[in-house]
């Protein structure tokens, strides 16, 4: 049986981490005139260490959640 509470908790963490990562990008990369797309052509240099820290948290949490789902749902891990 799928432990719904555990999966819901880990999914909530993933969403929070994703929100933090996107917030970091919003704070550090200007938007184009449409105010939707990031303007990568005229952006300041980003701190690679900060980008890595945000991405690592997001990736770790996604892999952790994937592990629960693979185990509980019997999905073949690739």
N, C-alpha and C positions, 0 to 999 in steps of 0.2 A: 504494500500500500504506500502510495506517495505521501510523504510527510508534508502536507500542504502548508502548515505553519512555518516550517523551516524554509521551504522554497519561497514563500511569500516574504519572509524576513530577508533572505539573501537577495531576492529580486528588488526589494525596497532599497537595500544598500547599493545595489548596482545603479538604480535610478538616481539616488543621491550623489553618487560619485560622478556619474555622467553629467548631472546638473552642475556640479562644482567645476568639472573640466570645461564645459561650455561657458560657464561664467568667467573662468580665467581667460578663455579666448576672447569673449566679449569685452573684457576689461583691457586687453592688451593688443587687439587688432582692430583698427578702424573699419567701419562699414562703408560700402559704396553708397552712392547717392540714393539707391533704392532702399537703404537701411535694412537690408536683409542679408546680402552677400558680404563676406569679408573682403576687404581690399588688400590682397596680398602683394600688389605691386607697390604700394606706398605705405608699407607697415614698418614699424620699428623692429629692430632685431629682438627676437624673443629669447628668453633664458632657456637654453636647452635642458638644463637640469630640472627646471620647474615643469616643462612640458613632459619630460620623462617621468617625473613623479606622478603627475596627473594621469598619464597614460598607463603607467604601471599599475596604479590602483584600479583603474577601470578594467584593464586586461586581467588582473588577478581575480577580481570579483566575478568577471564573466566566466573565467575558467573554473572557478569554485562552483558557481551555479550550474555550469555545464556538467561538472562531475556529479552533482546531485541528480540531475535529469538523466544522464546516461545510466547511472546505477539504478535509479528508481523506475525508469521507463523501459529499460532494456535496449536502449538505442545503441547501435554499434558505434564505438568511438573511432574516429579516424585520426 
